[in-house]
Amino acid sequence: MNKLNPSIKHHLVIAILISLWLFVFAFVIKPFDDGTINFRAWFLISFGFSVMAFLCYGLLAFIQKSFYKRIGKWNISLEITAIFLFYVLYLIGVFAFYKSPILNGGYDFSEFFSIIFIKVALILTPVIILARRYLIKLIPKERDVLIFKGENRLDILKINKADLVCISNAQNYIEIFYIENNKLHSKLIRSSLKKVLDDFGFLVQIHRSHLINPSHFKSWRNSNTIILTQIELPVSKNYKDVLLAL
């Protein structure tokens, strides 16, 4: 899995589902009942283990979001690490609850791990994996938005990438041509073609004074001119090979 849904809200919903599933499973199935645990004790075990699962997964949601924002990527190794971290937090939490005066459990750590915790982990792992995979589908699809900023703080233009047609040099300014309501518009911003080309690598230079969005290339008018959406531009001989390769 090479994506992560960083939404805290979405992961807290998963935390609630995990805790409810764990409570029902533990209270109804009683996976480690030895016949000596009464109703009150089973309720406390089920409730405590489910609440601890919610708290630990909620903590994981904040940790992974912070890490994801820092590195800007996600992969299967990080996904496995995140699930492993949840289990480390959960093991510490539920063992502390188990040994607390509320339950006063008799198993030591190794017995608790092998007799109780492994069973809990086995029933939780498929739920966690499936839930986290489902969260990927809930990631909102963002439209590609380009932000052009000039030297003046108020000199700014935000447009969708698909609407940008071309950018031309205009002395100390650049003129940005874009489609809005099916009409060609333009705006002058104090900047340079070099800076724009550095900022937006998908643009193609066809002339020392012109950059184009290749998705708006239509056809050649002649050997020195191309037709874009609602505009024509000259092509320099030095950049012709780049266009021919599109």
Biotite code that builds the C-alpha atoms (Angstrom):
import biotite.structure as struc

atoms = struc.array([
    struc.Atom([0.000, 0.000, 0.000], chain_id="A", res_id=1, res_name="MET", atom_name="CA", element="C"),
    struc.Atom([1.683, 3.181, -1.184], chain_id="A", res_id=2, res_name="ASN", atom_name="CA", element="C"),
    struc.Atom([-0.888, 5.662, 0.140], chain_id="A", res_id=3, res_name="LYS", atom_name="CA", element="C"),
    struc.Atom([-2.080, 6.790, 3.538], chain_id="A", res_id=4, res_name="LEU", atom_name="CA", element="C"),
    struc.Atom([-5.306, 8.524, 4.413], chain_id="A", res_id=5, res_name="ASN", atom_name="CA", element="C"),
    struc.Atom([-4.002, 11.072, 6.953], chain_id="A", res_id=6, res_name="PRO", atom_name="CA", element="C"),
    struc.Atom([-7.478, 12.104, 8.138], chain_id="A", res_id=7, res_name="SER", atom_name="CA", element="C"),
    struc.Atom([-7.688, 11.871, 11.931], chain_id="A", res_id=8, res_name="ILE", atom_name="CA", element="C"),
    struc.Atom([-11.484, 11.772, 11.702], chain_id="A", res_id=9, res_name="LYS", atom_name="CA", element="C"),
    struc.Atom([-11.479, 8.779, 9.377], chain_id="A", res_id=10, res_name="HIS", atom_name="CA", element="C"),
    struc.Atom([-9.007, 6.870, 11.537], chain_id="A", res_id=11, res_name="HIS", atom_name="CA", element="C"),
    struc.Atom([-10.995, 7.595, 14.703], chain_id="A", res_id=12, res_name="LEU", atom_name="CA", element="C"),
    struc.Atom([-14.000, 5.991, 13.012], chain_id="A", res_id=13, res_name="VAL", atom_name="CA", element="C"),
    struc.Atom([-11.823, 2.946, 12.386], chain_id="A", res_id=14, res_name="ILE", atom_name="CA", element="C"),
    struc.Atom([-10.727, 3.059, 16.038], chain_id="A", res_id=15, res_name="ALA", atom_name="CA", element="C"),
    struc.Atom([-14.389, 2.956, 17.119], chain_id="A", res_id=16, res_name="ILE", atom_name="CA", element="C"),
    struc.Atom([-15.124, 0.020, 14.805], chain_id="A", res_id=17, res_name="LEU", atom_name="CA", element="C"),
    struc.Atom([-12.066, -1.866, 16.068], chain_id="A", res_id=18, res_name="ILE", atom_name="CA", element="C"),
    struc.Atom([-13.041, -1.311, 19.692], chain_id="A", res_id=19, res_name="SER", atom_name="CA", element="C"),
    struc.Atom([-16.657, -2.403, 19.080], chain_id="A", res_id=20, res_name="LEU", atom_name="CA", element="C"),
    struc.Atom([-15.546, -5.492, 17.165], chain_id="A", res_id=21, res_name="TRP", atom_name="CA", element="C"),
    struc.Atom([-13.118, -6.405, 19.933], chain_id="A", res_id=22, res_name="LEU", atom_name="CA", element="C"),
    struc.Atom([-15.737, -5.914, 22.656], chain_id="A", res_id=23, res_name="PHE", atom_name="CA", element="C"),
    struc.Atom([-18.307, -8.105, 20.897], chain_id="A", res_id=24, res_name="VAL", atom_name="CA", element="C"),
    struc.Atom([-15.761, -10.789, 20.064], chain_id="A", res_id=25, res_name="PHE", atom_name="CA", element="C"),
    struc.Atom([-14.258, -10.888, 23.549], chain_id="A", res_id=26, res_name="ALA", atom_name="CA", element="C"),
    struc.Atom([-17.585, -10.750, 25.395], chain_id="A", res_id=27, res_name="PHE", atom_name="CA", element="C"),
    struc.Atom([-19.454, -13.251, 23.224], chain_id="A", res_id=28, res_name="VAL", atom_name="CA", element="C"),
    struc.Atom([-16.747, -15.675, 22.063], chain_id="A", res_id=29, res_name="ILE", atom_name="CA", element="C"),
    struc.Atom([-14.602, -15.491, 25.226], chain_id="A", res_id=30, res_name="LYS", atom_name="CA", element="C"),
    struc.Atom([-11.447, -16.617, 23.385], chain_id="A", res_id=31, res_name="PRO", atom_name="CA", element="C"),
    struc.Atom([-9.373, -17.247, 26.528], chain_id="A", res_id=32, res_name="PHE", atom_name="CA", element="C"),
    struc.Atom([-12.040, -18.347, 29.005], chain_id="A", res_id=33, res_name="ASP", atom_name="CA", element="C"),
    struc.Atom([-10.812, -21.077, 31.340], chain_id="A", res_id=34, res_name="ASP", atom_name="CA", element="C"),
    struc.Atom([-14.175, -21.466, 33.065], chain_id="A", res_id=35, res_name="GLY", atom_name="CA", element="C"),
    struc.Atom([-13.232, -19.434, 36.150], chain_id="A", res_id=36, res_name="THR", atom_name="CA", element="C"),
    struc.Atom([-14.092, -15.926, 34.915], chain_id="A", res_id=37, res_name="ILE", atom_name="CA", element="C"),
    struc.Atom([-17.490, -14.579, 35.974], chain_id="A", res_id=38, res_name="ASN", atom_name="CA", element="C"),
    struc.Atom([-19.790, -12.230, 34.073], chain_id="A", res_id=39, res_name="PHE", atom_name="CA", element="C"),
    struc.Atom([-18.501, -9.056, 35.756], chain_id="A", res_id=40, res_name="ARG", atom_name="CA", element="C"),
    struc.Atom([-14.876, -9.944, 35.047], chain_id="A", res_id=41, res_name="ALA", atom_name="CA", element="C"),
    struc.Atom([-15.607, -10.732, 31.394], chain_id="A", res_id=42, res_name="TRP", atom_name="CA", element="C"),
    struc.Atom([-17.408, -7.444, 30.975], chain_id="A", res_id=43, res_name="PHE", atom_name="CA", element="C"),
    struc.Atom([-14.473, -5.545, 32.489], chain_id="A", res_id=44, res_name="LEU", atom_name="CA", element="C"),
    struc.Atom([-11.984, -7.439, 30.315], chain_id="A", res_id=45, res_name="ILE", atom_name="CA", element="C"),
    struc.Atom([-13.998, -6.846, 27.134], chain_id="A", res_id=46, res_name="SER", atom_name="CA", element="C"),
    struc.Atom([-14.675, -3.201, 27.940], chain_id="A", res_id=47, res_name="PHE", atom_name="CA", element="C"),
    struc.Atom([-11.110, -2.434, 29.012], chain_id="A", res_id=48, res_name="GLY", atom_name="CA", element="C"),
    struc.Atom([-9.509, -4.165, 26.059], chain_id="A", res_id=49, res_name="PHE", atom_name="CA", element="C"),
    struc.Atom([-11.826, -2.391, 23.588], chain_id="A", res_id=50, res_name="SER", atom_name="CA", element="C"),
    struc.Atom([-11.321, 1.061, 25.130], chain_id="A", res_id=51, res_name="VAL", atom_name="CA", element="C"),
    struc.Atom([-7.565, 0.547, 25.136], chain_id="A", res_id=52, res_name="MET", atom_name="CA", element="C"),
    struc.Atom([-7.718, -0.423, 21.442], chain_id="A", res_id=53, res_name="ALA", atom_name="CA", element="C"),
    struc.Atom([-9.551, 2.819, 20.679], chain_id="A", res_id=54, res_name="PHE", atom_name="CA", element="C"),
    struc.Atom([-7.034, 4.926, 22.603], chain_id="A", res_id=55, res_name="LEU", atom_name="CA", element="C"),
    struc.Atom([-3.977, 3.237, 21.086], chain_id="A", res_id=56, res_name="CYS", atom_name="CA", element="C"),
    struc.Atom([-5.285, 3.403, 17.522], chain_id="A", res_id=57, res_name="TYR", atom_name="CA", element="C"),
    struc.Atom([-6.277, 7.030, 18.069], chain_id="A", res_id=58, res_name="GLY", atom_name="CA", element="C"),
    struc.Atom([-2.734, 7.778, 19.236], chain_id="A", res_id=59, res_name="LEU", atom_name="CA", element="C"),
    struc.Atom([-1.380, 5.970, 16.164], chain_id="A", res_id=60, res_name="LEU", atom_name="CA", element="C"),
    struc.Atom([-3.557, 8.181, 13.930], chain_id="A", res_id=61, res_name="ALA", atom_name="CA", element="C"),
    struc.Atom([-1.830, 11.319, 15.256], chain_id="A", res_id=62, res_name="PHE", atom_name="CA", element="C"),
    struc.Atom([1.658, 9.788, 15.110], chain_id="A", res_id=63, res_name="ILE", atom_name="CA", element="C"),
    struc.Atom([1.354, 8.531, 11.526], chain_id="A", res_id=64, res_name="GLN", atom_name="CA", element="C"),
    struc.Atom([-0.183, 11.800, 10.299], chain_id="A", res_id=65, res_name="LYS", atom_name="CA", element="C"),
    struc.Atom([2.710, 13.788, 11.770], chain_id="A", res_id=66, res_name="SER", atom_name="CA", element="C"),
    struc.Atom([5.253, 11.420, 10.210], chain_id="A", res_id=67, res_name="PHE", atom_name="CA", element="C"),
    struc.Atom([3.450, 11.384, 6.853], chain_id="A", res_id=68, res_name="TYR", atom_name="CA", element="C"),
    struc.Atom([3.394, 15.188, 6.681], chain_id="A", res_id=69, res_name="LYS", atom_name="CA", element="C"),
    struc.Atom([7.121, 15.253, 7.417], chain_id="A", res_id=70, res_name="ARG", atom_name="CA", element="C"),
    struc.Atom([8.241, 12.775, 4.741], chain_id="A", res_id=71, res_name="ILE", atom_name="CA", element="C"),
    struc.Atom([5.389, 13.232, 2.244], chain_id="A", res_id=72, res_name="GLY", atom_name="CA", element="C"),
    struc.Atom([5.182, 9.582, 1.194], chain_id="A", res_id=73, res_name="LYS", atom_name="CA", element="C"),
    struc.Atom([3.958, 6.158, 2.294], chain_id="A", res_id=74, res_name="TRP", atom_name="CA", element="C"),
    struc.Atom([4.804, 2.572, 1.380], chain_id="A", res_id=75, res_name="ASN", atom_name="CA", element="C"),
    struc.Atom([4.224, -1.009, 2.497], chain_id="A", res_id=76, res_name="ILE", atom_name="CA", element="C"),
    struc.Atom([7.140, -0.912, 4.936], chain_id="A", res_id=77, res_name="SER", atom_name="CA", element="C"),
    struc.Atom([5.712, 2.140, 6.676], chain_id="A", res_id=78, res_name="LEU", atom_name="CA", element="C"),
    struc.Atom([2.269, 0.509, 6.710], chain_id="A", res_id=79, res_name="GLU", atom_name="CA", element="C"),
    struc.Atom([3.655, -2.583, 8.436], chain_id="A", res_id=80, res_name="ILE", atom_name="CA", element="C"),
    struc.Atom([5.574, -0.375, 10.870], chain_id="A", res_id=81, res_name="THR", atom_name="CA", element="C"),
    struc.Atom([2.401, 1.565, 11.703], chain_id="A", res_id=82, res_name="ALA", atom_name="CA", element="C"),
    struc.Atom([0.443, -1.604, 12.478], chain_id="A", res_id=83, res_name="ILE", atom_name="CA", element="C"),
    struc.Atom([3.364, -2.966, 14.501], chain_id="A", res_id=84, res_name="PHE", atom_name="CA", element="C"),
    struc.Atom([3.519, 0.300, 16.464], chain_id="A", res_id=85, res_name="LEU", atom_name="CA", element="C"),
    struc.Atom([-0.192, -0.007, 17.232], chain_id="A", res_id=86, res_name="PHE", atom_name="CA", element="C"),
    struc.Atom([0.372, -3.468, 18.663], chain_id="A", res_id=87, res_name="TYR", atom_name="CA", element="C"),
    struc.Atom([3.318, -2.302, 20.759], chain_id="A", res_id=88, res_name="VAL", atom_name="CA", element="C"),
    struc.Atom([1.195, 0.500, 22.216], chain_id="A", res_id=89, res_name="LEU", atom_name="CA", element="C"),
    struc.Atom([-1.753, -1.822, 22.655], chain_id="A", res_id=90, res_name="TYR", atom_name="CA", element="C"),
    struc.Atom([0.310, -4.542, 24.346], chain_id="A", res_id=91, res_name="LEU", atom_name="CA", element="C"),
    struc.Atom([1.681, -2.068, 26.867], chain_id="A", res_id=92, res_name="ILE", atom_name="CA", element="C"),
    struc.Atom([-1.767, -0.599, 27.485], chain_id="A", res_id=93, res_name="GLY", atom_name="CA", element="C"),
    struc.Atom([-3.755, -3.805, 27.887], chain_id="A", res_id=94, res_name="VAL", atom_name="CA", element="C"),
    struc.Atom([-1.091, -5.477, 30.026], chain_id="A", res_id=95, res_name="PHE", atom_name="CA", element="C"),
    struc.Atom([-1.110, -2.459, 32.361], chain_id="A", res_id=96, res_name="ALA", atom_name="CA", element="C"),
    struc.Atom([-4.919, -2.716, 32.501], chain_id="A", res_id=97, res_name="PHE", atom_name="CA", element="C"),
    struc.Atom([-4.736, -6.477, 33.071], chain_id="A", res_id=98, res_name="TYR", atom_name="CA", element="C"),
    struc.Atom([-2.353, -6.080, 36.019], chain_id="A", res_id=99, res_name="LYS", atom_name="CA", element="C"),
    struc.Atom([-4.245, -3.089, 37.454], chain_id="A", res_id=100, res_name="SER", atom_name="CA", element="C"),
    struc.Atom([-6.377, -3.416, 40.608], chain_id="A", res_id=101, res_name="PRO", atom_name="CA", element="C"),
    struc.Atom([-9.450, -3.549, 38.353], chain_id="A", res_id=102, res_name="ILE", atom_name="CA", element="C"),
    struc.Atom([-8.571, -7.036, 37.084], chain_id="A", res_id=103, res_name="LEU", atom_name="CA", element="C"),
    struc.Atom([-5.495, -7.977, 39.108], chain_id="A", res_id=104, res_name="ASN", atom_name="CA", element="C"),
    struc.Atom([-4.587, -10.579, 36.479], chain_id="A", res_id=105, res_name="GLY", atom_name="CA", element="C"),
    struc.Atom([-2.416, -13.489, 37.482], chain_id="A", res_id=106, res_name="GLY", atom_name="CA", element="C"),
    struc.Atom([-0.395, -14.035, 34.302], chain_id="A", res_id=107, res_name="TYR", atom_name="CA", element="C"),
    struc.Atom([3.089, -12.616, 33.992], chain_id="A", res_id=108, res_name="ASP", atom_name="CA", element="C"),
    struc.Atom([4.056, -10.747, 30.823], chain_id="A", res_id=109, res_name="PHE", atom_name="CA", element="C"),
    struc.Atom([5.179, -13.780, 28.804], chain_id="A", res_id=110, res_name="SER", atom_name="CA", element="C"),
    struc.Atom([2.071, -15.774, 29.754], chain_id="A", res_id=111, res_name="GLU", atom_name="CA", element="C"),
    struc.Atom([-0.175, -12.816, 29.004], chain_id="A", res_id=112, res_name="PHE", atom_name="CA", element="C"),
    struc.Atom([1.473, -12.357, 25.624], chain_id="A", res_id=113, res_name="PHE", atom_name="CA", element="C"),
    struc.Atom([1.268, -16.014, 24.549], chain_id="A", res_id=114, res_name="SER", atom_name="CA", element="C"),
    struc.Atom([-2.115, -16.929, 26.038], chain_id="A", res_id=115, res_name="ILE", atom_name="CA", element="C"),
    struc.Atom([-4.132, -13.721, 25.645], chain_id="A", res_id=116, res_name="ILE", atom_name="CA", element="C"),
    struc.Atom([-2.490, -11.097, 23.476], chain_id="A", res_id=117, res_name="PHE", atom_name="CA", element="C"),
    struc.Atom([-1.627, -13.333, 20.510], chain_id="A", res_id=118, res_name="ILE", atom_name="CA", element="C"),
    struc.Atom([-5.280, -14.372, 20.213], chain_id="A", res_id=119, res_name="LYS", atom_name="CA", element="C"),
    struc.Atom([-6.418, -10.758, 20.346], chain_id="A", res_id=120, res_name="VAL", atom_name="CA", element="C"),
    struc.Atom([-3.873, -9.775, 17.684], chain_id="A", res_id=121, res_name="ALA", atom_name="CA", element="C"),
    struc.Atom([-4.986, -12.609, 15.393], chain_id="A", res_id=122, res_name="LEU", atom_name="CA", element="C"),
    struc.Atom([-8.606, -11.475, 15.395], chain_id="A", res_id=123, res_name="ILE", atom_name="CA", element="C"),
    struc.Atom([-7.718, -7.773, 15.081], chain_id="A", res_id=124, res_name="LEU", atom_name="CA", element="C"),
    struc.Atom([-5.121, -7.856, 12.315], chain_id="A", res_id=125, res_name="THR", atom_name="CA", element="C"),
    struc.Atom([-7.436, -8.712, 9.374], chain_id="A", res_id=126, res_name="PRO", atom_name="CA", element="C"),
    struc.Atom([-9.914, -6.055, 10.550], chain_id="A", res_id=127, res_name="VAL", atom_name="CA", element="C"),
    struc.Atom([-7.204, -3.406, 10.784], chain_id="A", res_id=128, res_name="ILE", atom_name="CA", element="C"),
    struc.Atom([-5.727, -4.251, 7.370], chain_id="A", res_id=129, res_name="ILE", atom_name="CA", element="C"),
    struc.Atom([-9.095, -4.222, 5.608], chain_id="A", res_id=130, res_name="LEU", atom_name="CA", element="C"),
    struc.Atom([-10.198, -1.035, 7.363], chain_id="A", res_id=131, res_name="ALA", atom_name="CA", element="C"),
    struc.Atom([-6.996, 0.823, 6.496], chain_id="A", res_id=132, res_name="ARG", atom_name="CA", element="C"),
    struc.Atom([-7.225, -0.298, 2.877], chain_id="A", res_id=133, res_name="ARG", atom_name="CA", element="C"),
    struc.Atom([-10.800, 0.964, 2.726], chain_id="A", res_id=134, res_name="TYR", atom_name="CA", element="C"),
    struc.Atom([-9.705, 4.362, 4.056], chain_id="A", res_id=135, res_name="LEU", atom_name="CA", element="C"),
    struc.Atom([-7.615, 4.854, 0.915], chain_id="A", res_id=136, res_name="ILE", atom_name="CA", element="C"),
    struc.Atom([-10.865, 5.063, -1.070], chain_id="A", res_id=137, res_name="LYS", atom_name="CA", element="C"),
    struc.Atom([-12.009, 7.929, 1.161], chain_id="A", res_id=138, res_name="LEU", atom_name="CA", element="C"),
    struc.Atom([-9.073, 10.171, 0.269], chain_id="A", res_id=139, res_name="ILE", atom_name="CA", element="C"),
    struc.Atom([-10.641, 13.194, -1.450], chain_id="A", res_id=140, res_name="PRO", atom_name="CA", element="C"),
    struc.Atom([-9.584, 13.639, -5.049], chain_id="A", res_id=141, res_name="LYS", atom_name="CA", element="C"),
    struc.Atom([-7.829, 16.945, -5.354], chain_id="A", res_id=142, res_name="GLU", atom_name="CA", element="C"),
    struc.Atom([-7.905, 18.893, -8.569], chain_id="A", res_id=143, res_name="ARG", atom_name="CA", element="C"),
    struc.Atom([-4.522, 20.079, -9.754], chain_id="A", res_id=144, res_name="ASP", atom_name="CA", element="C"),
    struc.Atom([-4.427, 23.758, -8.871], chain_id="A", res_id=145, res_name="VAL", atom_name="CA", element="C"),
    struc.Atom([-1.620, 26.028, -10.040], chain_id="A", res_id=146, res_name="LEU", atom_name="CA", element="C"),
    struc.Atom([-0.728, 29.102, -8.021], chain_id="A", res_id=147, res_name="ILE", atom_name="CA", element="C"),
    struc.Atom([1.204, 31.876, -9.731], chain_id="A", res_id=148, res_name="PHE", atom_name="CA", element="C"),
    struc.Atom([2.650, 34.536, -7.461], chain_id="A", res_id=149, res_name="LYS", atom_name="CA", element="C"),
    struc.Atom([4.264, 37.789, -8.533], chain_id="A", res_id=150, res_name="GLY", atom_name="CA", element="C"),
    struc.Atom([6.603, 40.078, -6.638], chain_id="A", res_id=151, res_name="GLU", atom_name="CA", element="C"),
    struc.Atom([3.642, 41.946, -5.191], chain_id="A", res_id=152, res_name="ASN", atom_name="CA", element="C"),
    struc.Atom([1.890, 40.012, -2.415], chain_id="A", res_id=153, res_name="ARG", atom_name="CA", element="C"),
    struc.Atom([-1.479, 40.794, -3.993], chain_id="A", res_id=154, res_name="LEU", atom_name="CA", element="C"),
    struc.Atom([-0.268, 39.668, -7.409], chain_id="A", res_id=155, res_name="ASP", atom_name="CA", element="C"),
    struc.Atom([-1.591, 36.111, -7.507], chain_id="A", res_id=156, res_name="ILE", atom_name="CA", element="C"),
    struc.Atom([-3.512, 33.813, -9.836], chain_id="A", res_id=157, res_name="LEU", atom_name="CA", element="C"),
    struc.Atom([-4.990, 30.403, -8.972], chain_id="A", res_id=158, res_name="LYS", atom_name="CA", element="C"),
    struc.Atom([-6.235, 28.242, -11.836], chain_id="A", res_id=159, res_name="ILE", atom_name="CA", element="C"),
    struc.Atom([-6.731, 24.571, -12.556], chain_id="A", res_id=160, res_name="ASN", atom_name="CA", element="C"),
    struc.Atom([-3.846, 22.938, -14.361], chain_id="A", res_id=161, res_name="LYS", atom_name="CA", element="C"),
    struc.Atom([-6.149, 21.815, -17.159], chain_id="A", res_id=162, res_name="ALA", atom_name="CA", element="C"),
    struc.Atom([-7.205, 25.432, -17.797], chain_id="A", res_id=163, res_name="ASP", atom_name="CA", element="C"),
    struc.Atom([-3.703, 26.815, -18.337], chain_id="A", res_id=164, res_name="LEU", atom_name="CA", element="C"),
    struc.Atom([-2.986, 27.239, -22.056], chain_id="A", res_id=165, res_name="VAL", atom_name="CA", element="C"),
    struc.Atom([0.334, 29.081, -22.267], chain_id="A", res_id=166, res_name="CYS", atom_name="CA", element="C"),
    struc.Atom([2.556, 31.726, -20.709], chain_id="A", res_id=167, res_name="ILE", atom_name="CA", element="C"),
    struc.Atom([4.327, 34.473, -22.607], chain_id="A", res_id=168, res_name="SER", atom_name="CA", element="C"),
    struc.Atom([7.053, 36.894, -21.718], chain_id="A", res_id=169, res_name="ASN", atom_name="CA", element="C"),
    struc.Atom([6.011, 40.558, -21.475], chain_id="A", res_id=170, res_name="ALA", atom_name="CA", element="C"),
    struc.Atom([9.182, 42.513, -20.577], chain_id="A", res_id=171, res_name="GLN", atom_name="CA", element="C"),
    struc.Atom([9.306, 42.469, -16.754], chain_id="A", res_id=172, res_name="ASN", atom_name="CA", element="C"),
    struc.Atom([6.046, 40.539, -16.588], chain_id="A", res_id=173, res_name="TYR", atom_name="CA", element="C"),
    struc.Atom([4.615, 37.248, -17.762], chain_id="A", res_id=174, res_name="ILE", atom_name="CA", element="C"),
    struc.Atom([1.205, 36.985, -19.387], chain_id="A", res_id=175, res_name="GLU", atom_name="CA", element="C"),
    struc.Atom([-0.713, 33.898, -18.355], chain_id="A", res_id=176, res_name="ILE", atom_name="CA", element="C"),
    struc.Atom([-3.367, 32.663, -20.781], chain_id="A", res_id=177, res_name="PHE", atom_name="CA", element="C"),
    struc.Atom([-6.067, 30.399, -19.402], chain_id="A", res_id=178, res_name="TYR", atom_name="CA", element="C"),
    struc.Atom([-9.565, 29.157, -20.184], chain_id="A", res_id=179, res_name="ILE", atom_name="CA", element="C"),
    struc.Atom([-12.481, 30.295, -18.069], chain_id="A", res_id=180, res_name="GLU", atom_name="CA", element="C"),
    struc.Atom([-16.097, 29.676, -19.051], chain_id="A", res_id=181, res_name="ASN", atom_name="CA", element="C"),
    struc.Atom([-14.852, 28.436, -22.427], chain_id="A", res_id=182, res_name="ASN", atom_name="CA", element="C"),
    struc.Atom([-13.193, 31.764, -23.185], chain_id="A", res_id=183, res_name="LYS", atom_name="CA", element="C"),
    struc.Atom([-9.529, 32.675, -23.300], chain_id="A", res_id=184, res_name="LEU", atom_name="CA", element="C"),
    struc.Atom([-8.439, 35.093, -20.565], chain_id="A", res_id=185, res_name="HIS", atom_name="CA", element="C"),
    struc.Atom([-5.059, 36.459, -19.587], chain_id="A", res_id=186, res_name="SER", atom_name="CA", element="C"),
    struc.Atom([-3.389, 38.044, -16.593], chain_id="A", res_id=187, res_name="LYS", atom_name="CA", element="C"),
    struc.Atom([-0.098, 39.892, -16.175], chain_id="A", res_id=188, res_name="LEU", atom_name="CA", element="C"),
    struc.Atom([2.092, 38.979, -13.229], chain_id="A", res_id=189, res_name="ILE", atom_name="CA", element="C"),
    struc.Atom([5.501, 40.392, -12.412], chain_id="A", res_id=190, res_name="ARG", atom_name="CA", element="C"),
    struc.Atom([7.717, 37.342, -12.740], chain_id="A", res_id=191, res_name="SER", atom_name="CA", element="C"),
    struc.Atom([9.901, 35.572, -15.295], chain_id="A", res_id=192, res_name="SER", atom_name="CA", element="C"),
    struc.Atom([9.541, 32.596, -17.616], chain_id="A", res_id=193, res_name="LEU", atom_name="CA", element="C"),
    struc.Atom([12.587, 30.974, -16.031], chain_id="A", res_id=194, res_name="LYS", atom_name="CA", element="C"),
    struc.Atom([10.999, 31.025, -12.582], chain_id="A", res_id=195, res_name="LYS", atom_name="CA", element="C"),
    struc.Atom([7.724, 29.648, -13.921], chain_id="A", res_id=196, res_name="VAL", atom_name="CA", element="C"),
    struc.Atom([9.520, 26.873, -15.765], chain_id="A", res_id=197, res_name="LEU", atom_name="CA", element="C"),
    struc.Atom([11.444, 26.005, -12.597], chain_id="A", res_id=198, res_name="ASP", atom_name="CA", element="C"),
    struc.Atom([8.216, 25.924, -10.570], chain_id="A", res_id=199, res_name="ASP", atom_name="CA", element="C"),
    struc.Atom([6.096, 23.994, -13.064], chain_id="A", res_id=200, res_name="PHE", atom_name="CA", element="C"),
    struc.Atom([8.118, 21.325, -14.801], chain_id="A", res_id=201, res_name="GLY", atom_name="CA", element="C"),
    struc.Atom([5.269, 20.052, -16.993], chain_id="A", res_id=202, res_name="PHE", atom_name="CA", element="C"),
    struc.Atom([5.404, 23.215, -19.149], chain_id="A", res_id=203, res_name="LEU", atom_name="CA", element="C"),
    struc.Atom([7.171, 23.028, -22.505], chain_id="A", res_id=204, res_name="VAL", atom_name="CA", element="C"),
    struc.Atom([9.239, 25.868, -23.892], chain_id="A", res_id=205, res_name="GLN", atom_name="CA", element="C"),
    struc.Atom([8.627, 26.469, -27.603], chain_id="A", res_id=206, res_name="ILE", atom_name="CA", element="C"),
    struc.Atom([10.250, 29.893, -27.920], chain_id="A", res_id=207, res_name="HIS", atom_name="CA", element="C"),
    struc.Atom([12.400, 32.120, -25.766], chain_id="A", res_id=208, res_name="ARG", atom_name="CA", element="C"),
    struc.Atom([9.219, 34.091, -25.021], chain_id="A", res_id=209, res_name="SER", atom_name="CA", element="C"),
    struc.Atom([6.631, 31.308, -24.760], chain_id="A", res_id=210, res_name="HIS", atom_name="CA", element="C"),
    struc.Atom([5.816, 28.287, -22.603], chain_id="A", res_id=211, res_name="LEU", atom_name="CA", element="C"),
    struc.Atom([2.866, 26.031, -23.329], chain_id="A", res_id=212, res_name="ILE", atom_name="CA", element="C"),
    struc.Atom([0.781, 23.466, -21.487], chain_id="A", res_id=213, res_name="ASN", atom_name="CA", element="C"),
    struc.Atom([1.243, 20.491, -23.848], chain_id="A", res_id=214, res_name="PRO", atom_name="CA", element="C"),
    struc.Atom([-2.305, 19.265, -23.191], chain_id="A", res_id=215, res_name="SER", atom_name="CA", element="C"),
    struc.Atom([-3.586, 22.288, -25.174], chain_id="A", res_id=216, res_name="HIS", atom_name="CA", element="C"),
    struc.Atom([-1.467, 21.608, -28.238], chain_id="A", res_id=217, res_name="PHE", atom_name="CA", element="C"),
    struc.Atom([-3.773, 21.068, -31.232], chain_id="A", res_id=218, res_name="LYS", atom_name="CA", element="C"),
    struc.Atom([-1.775, 21.069, -34.443], chain_id="A", res_id=219, res_name="SER", atom_name="CA", element="C"),
    struc.Atom([0.821, 22.817, -36.588], chain_id="A", res_id=220, res_name="TRP", atom_name="CA", element="C"),
    struc.Atom([-0.353, 25.819, -38.577], chain_id="A", res_id=221, res_name="ARG", atom_name="CA", element="C"),
    struc.Atom([2.905, 25.718, -40.540], chain_id="A", res_id=222, res_name="ASN", atom_name="CA", element="C"),
    struc.Atom([6.523, 24.890, -39.839], chain_id="A", res_id=223, res_name="SER", atom_name="CA", element="C"),
    struc.Atom([6.904, 27.924, -37.570], chain_id="A", res_id=224, res_name="ASN", atom_name="CA", element="C"),
    struc.Atom([3.512, 28.195, -35.850], chain_id="A", res_id=225, res_name="THR", atom_name="CA", element="C"),
    struc.Atom([1.391, 25.940, -33.654], chain_id="A", res_id=226, res_name="ILE", atom_name="CA", element="C"),
    struc.Atom([-2.284, 26.063, -32.802], chain_id="A", res_id=227, res_name="ILE", atom_name="CA", element="C"),
    struc.Atom([-3.289, 25.839, -29.153], chain_id="A", res_id=228, res_name="LEU", atom_name="CA", element="C"),
    struc.Atom([-6.718, 26.214, -27.598], chain_id="A", res_id=229, res_name="THR", atom_name="CA", element="C"),
    struc.Atom([-7.999, 29.588, -28.873], chain_id="A", res_id=230, res_name="GLN", atom_name="CA", element="C"),
    struc.Atom([-4.505, 30.938, -29.576], chain_id="A", res_id=231, res_name="ILE", atom_name="CA", element="C"),
    struc.Atom([-1.556, 30.513, -31.963], chain_id="A", res_id=232, res_name="GLU", atom_name="CA", element="C"),
    struc.Atom([2.108, 30.895, -31.066], chain_id="A", res_id=233, res_name="LEU", atom_name="CA", element="C"),
    struc.Atom([5.408, 30.965, -32.962], chain_id="A", res_id=234, res_name="PRO", atom_name="CA", element="C"),
    struc.Atom([7.867, 28.124, -32.552], chain_id="A", res_id=235, res_name="VAL", atom_name="CA", element="C"),
    struc.Atom([11.603, 28.714, -32.439], chain_id="A", res_id=236, res_name="SER", atom_name="CA", element="C"),
    struc.Atom([13.806, 26.383, -34.454], chain_id="A", res_id=237, res_name="LYS", atom_name="CA", element="C"),
    struc.Atom([15.810, 25.586, -31.321], chain_id="A", res_id=238, res_name="ASN", atom_name="CA", element="C"),
    struc.Atom([12.713, 24.143, -29.587], chain_id="A", res_id=239, res_name="TYR", atom_name="CA", element="C"),
    struc.Atom([10.991, 22.465, -32.534], chain_id="A", res_id=240, res_name="LYS", atom_name="CA", element="C"),
    struc.Atom([12.380, 19.034, -31.747], chain_id="A", res_id=241, res_name="ASP", atom_name="CA", element="C"),
    struc.Atom([10.790, 19.148, -28.295], chain_id="A", res_id=242, res_name="VAL", atom_name="CA", element="C"),
    struc.Atom([7.353, 19.707, -29.827], chain_id="A", res_id=243, res_name="LEU", atom_name="CA", element="C"),
    struc.Atom([7.841, 17.033, -32.437], chain_id="A", res_id=244, res_name="LEU", atom_name="CA", element="C"),
    struc.Atom([8.554, 14.564, -29.646], chain_id="A", res_id=245, res_name="ALA", atom_name="CA", element="C"),
    struc.Atom([5.194, 15.195, -27.939], chain_id="A", res_id=246, res_name="LEU", atom_name="CA", element="C"),
])
